[in-house]
């Protein structure tokens, strides 16, 4: 086994216990995969490694060799992945030939490999070589627009372990938009499939991830489930009413795969709204859960939360709630500091820098990642590698960040919650960060001829707390983020916004 790997990879596997796999040869190069996910950067569980042997260097010019390596990337579909290239010789000519601002190839020549083997910090040495070649904005794990898994997935370990450790329980993951519901669902799916692969079973066709926002008609949803579990039964589905076919189909699939069917249903709110009052489909799903045929992990926000507490809904007591809230200060620190340090970025007054980011984002993971993305980009532009509290000025001036902050608020609230925020901020214009009670909210709304029943006001407060806009402390509420308040006040005429929500209705 040891002879199959180049010396550096063998050392990383044997001495440092990095997971390593051999891959198929492509265009004459031997390929490997190494798990660098512990670095918490944008490196996959299986980072590709291409071995360039001495004969390759002798038979090709640096330009020809680079073209060949780029063809390997295309052939393997690695255009969006960082690829390590182990070179049995001097790699400097290859680095010069590349000269790309979006470089994702990192060359490790024989001298660098020997330096890593001699080093007292071999992992750090390899990381330094990689980060010196690949732009830090590409290496950084921060992602503000799409779900993340693996090395880019931070925190939520308790929630993941709870779901994976209780296969007989269905779960409802609740939280506002961009709080990390889809990332959690995708990470659960990844680990379920990884467990299945480790058990040397099939490719887990009984694990289904479905984005319900794209499958709003129940017939489409049923068809997609059948297509994933056993596409040969699609003609049979077409000839029968789904209400007769589907329950029997689920039971047969349970027997076929000799395993419980696991459904991960993301963005379920729209599906609930579409079927509101007609619960036949959801009763079928619940019956399959009660029989032990299926486990469900669903993700949603307002509608899912309402139905879980609705006595007349098949969702009532259907699943155990997992509410995703903001990060703790310690988890926020891990997200901010660990990747930055692995990128070679130093902190001047780390405690104050992290504390400011945490306070200003209220621990919201998406906003923390926005801060970090802007900071990394600024460091890359200036060539600096040090962060301090003064660095945060670049975040406040970023128009994309300000638009994102306001859009998140607009997306996560309805008119009644918006009216509460606008009214309070007008009433507390000079001291917006002081506490206020529900009585203060009611008084502020009445000044604008808005009367909200206590139950509705209480629900609005719950939503604003879940959305990370407010935080409760005893009988009082406080705005969680001074940056959000400042951006909202500076960007909009709050009286105008309140008049608009009154006009639209609350």
Secondary structure in CASP SS format (residue, H / E / C, confidence):
PFRMAT SS
TARGET T0000
AUTHOR 0000-0000-0000
METHOD secondary structure of the structure
MODEL  1
X C 1.00
X H 1.00
X H 1.00
X H 1.00
X C 1.00
X C 1.00
X H 1.00
X H 1.00
X H 1.00
X H 1.00
X H 1.00
X H 1.00
X H 1.00
X H 1.00
X C 1.00
X C 1.00
X C 1.00
X C 1.00
X C 1.00
X E 1.00
X E 1.00
X E 1.00
X C 1.00
X C 1.00
X C 1.00
X E 1.00
X C 1.00
X C 1.00
X E 1.00
X E 1.00
X E 1.00
X E 1.00
X E 1.00
X E 1.00
X C 1.00
X C 1.00
X H 1.00
X H 1.00
X H 1.00
X C 1.00
X C 1.00
X C 1.00
X C 1.00
X C 1.00
X C 1.00
X C 1.00
X E 1.00
X E 1.00
X E 1.00
X E 1.00
X E 1.00
X E 1.00
X C 1.00
X H 1.00
X H 1.00
X H 1.00
X H 1.00
X H 1.00
X H 1.00
X C 1.00
X C 1.00
X H 1.00
X H 1.00
X H 1.00
X H 1.00
X H 1.00
X H 1.00
X H 1.00
X H 1.00
X H 1.00
X H 1.00
X H 1.00
X H 1.00
X H 1.00
X H 1.00
X H 1.00
X C 1.00
X C 1.00
X C 1.00
X C 1.00
X C 1.00
X C 1.00
X E 1.00
X E 1.00
X E 1.00
X E 1.00
X E 1.00
X C 1.00
X C 1.00
X C 1.00
X C 1.00
X H 1.00
X H 1.00
X H 1.00
X H 1.00
X H 1.00
X H 1.00
X H 1.00
X C 1.00
X C 1.00
X C 1.00
X C 1.00
X C 1.00
X C 1.00
X E 1.00
X E 1.00
X E 1.00
X E 1.00
X C 1.00
X H 1.00
X H 1.00
X H 1.00
X H 1.00
X H 1.00
X H 1.00
X H 1.00
X H 1.00
X H 1.00
X C 1.00
X C 1.00
X C 1.00
X H 1.00
X H 1.00
X H 1.00
X H 1.00
X H 1.00
X H 1.00
X H 1.00
X H 1.00
X H 1.00
X H 1.00
X H 1.00
X H 1.00
X C 1.00
X C 1.00
X H 1.00
X H 1.00
X H 1.00
X H 1.00
X C 1.00
X C 1.00
X C 1.00
X C 1.00
X C 1.00
X C 1.00
X C 1.00
X C 1.00
X C 1.00
X C 1.00
X H 1.00
X H 1.00
X H 1.00
X C 1.00
X C 1.00
X C 1.00
X C 1.00
X H 1.00
X H 1.00
X H 1.00
X H 1.00
X H 1.00
X H 1.00
X H 1.00
X H 1.00
X C 1.00
X C 1.00
X C 1.00
X C 1.00
X C 1.00
X C 1.00
X E 1.00
X E 1.00
X E 1.00
X E 1.00
X C 1.00
X C 1.00
X C 1.00
X C 1.00
X C 1.00
X C 1.00
X H 1.00
X H 1.00
X H 1.00
X H 1.00
X H 1.00
X H 1.00
X H 1.00
X H 1.00
X H 1.00
X H 1.00
X H 1.00
X H 1.00
X H 1.00
X H 1.00
X H 1.00
X H 1.00
X H 1.00
X H 1.00
X C 1.00
X C 1.00
X C 1.00
X C 1.00
X C 1.00
X C 1.00
X C 1.00
X C 1.00
X E 1.00
X E 1.00
X E 1.00
X E 1.00
X E 1.00
X H 1.00
X H 1.00
X H 1.00
X C 1.00
X C 1.00
X C 1.00
X H 1.00
X H 1.00
X H 1.00
X H 1.00
X H 1.00
X H 1.00
X H 1.00
X H 1.00
X H 1.00
X H 1.00
X H 1.00
X H 1.00
X H 1.00
X H 1.00
X H 1.00
X H 1.00
X H 1.00
X H 1.00
X H 1.00
X H 1.00
X H 1.00
X H 1.00
X C 1.00
X C 1.00
X H 1.00
X H 1.00
X H 1.00
X H 1.00
X H 1.00
X H 1.00
X H 1.00
X H 1.00
X H 1.00
X H 1.00
X H 1.00
X H 1.00
X H 1.00
X H 1.00
X H 1.00
X H 1.00
X C 1.00
X C 1.00
X C 1.00
X E 1.00
X E 1.00
X E 1.00
X E 1.00
X E 1.00
X E 1.00
X C 1.00
X C 1.00
X H 1.00
X H 1.00
X H 1.00
X H 1.00
X H 1.00
X H 1.00
X C 1.00
X C 1.00
X C 1.00
X C 1.00
X C 1.00
X H 1.00
X H 1.00
X H 1.00
X H 1.00
X H 1.00
X H 1.00
X H 1.00
X H 1.00
X H 1.00
X H 1.00
X H 1.00
X C 1.00
X C 1.00
X C 1.00
X E 1.00
X E 1.00
X E 1.00
X E 1.00
X E 1.00
X E 1.00
X E 1.00
X C 1.00
X H 1.00
X H 1.00
X H 1.00
X H 1.00
X H 1.00
X H 1.00
X H 1.00
X C 1.00
X C 1.00
X C 1.00
X C 1.00
X C 1.00
X C 1.00
X C 1.00
X C 1.00
X C 1.00
X C 1.00
X C 1.00
X E 1.00
X E 1.00
X E 1.00
X E 1.00
X C 1.00
X C 1.00
X C 1.00
X C 1.00
X C 1.00
X H 1.00
X H 1.00
X H 1.00
X H 1.00
X H 1.00
X H 1.00
X H 1.00
X H 1.00
X H 1.00
X H 1.00
X H 1.00
X H 1.00
X H 1.00
X H 1.00
X C 1.00
X C 1.00
X C 1.00
X E 1.00
X E 1.00
X C 1.00
X C 1.00
X H 1.00
X H 1.00
X H 1.00
X H 1.00
X H 1.00
X H 1.00
X H 1.00
X H 1.00
X H 1.00
X H 1.00
X H 1.00
X H 1.00
X C 1.00
X C 1.00
X C 1.00
X H 1.00
X H 1.00
X H 1.00
X H 1.00
X H 1.00
X H 1.00
X H 1.00
X H 1.00
X H 1.00
X H 1.00
X H 1.00
X H 1.00
X H 1.00
X H 1.00
X H 1.00
X H 1.00
X H 1.00
X H 1.00
X C 1.00
X C 1.00
X C 1.00
X E 1.00
X E 1.00
X C 1.00
X H 1.00
X H 1.00
X H 1.00
X H 1.00
X H 1.00
X H 1.00
X H 1.00
X H 1.00
X C 1.00
X C 1.00
X H 1.00
X H 1.00
X H 1.00
X H 1.00
X H 1.00
X H 1.00
X H 1.00
X H 1.00
X H 1.00
X H 1.00
X H 1.00
X H 1.00
X H 1.00
X H 1.00
X C 1.00
X C 1.00
X H 1.00
X H 1.00
X H 1.00
X H 1.00
X H 1.00
X H 1.00
X H 1.00
X H 1.00
X H 1.00
X H 1.00
X H 1.00
X H 1.00
X H 1.00
X C 1.00
X C 1.00
X C 1.00
X C 1.00
X C 1.00
X C 1.00
X C 1.00
X C 1.00
X E 1.00
X C 1.00
X H 1.00
X H 1.00
X H 1.00
X H 1.00
X H 1.00
X H 1.00
X H 1.00
X H 1.00
X H 1.00
X C 1.00
X C 1.00
X C 1.00
X C 1.00
X C 1.00
X C 1.00
X C 1.00
X H 1.00
X H 1.00
X H 1.00
X H 1.00
X H 1.00
X H 1.00
X H 1.00
X H 1.00
X H 1.00
X H 1.00
X H 1.00
X H 1.00
X H 1.00
X C 1.00
X C 1.00
X C 1.00
X E 1.00
X E 1.00
X E 1.00
X E 1.00
X C 1.00
X C 1.00
X E 1.00
X E 1.00
X E 1.00
X E 1.00
X C 1.00
X C 1.00
X H 1.00
X H 1.00
X H 1.00
X H 1.00
X H 1.00
X H 1.00
X H 1.00
X H 1.00
X H 1.00
X H 1.00
X C 1.00
X C 1.00
X H 1.00
X H 1.00
X H 1.00
X H 1.00
X H 1.00
X H 1.00
X H 1.00
X H 1.00
X H 1.00
X H 1.00
X H 1.00
X C 1.00
X C 1.00
END
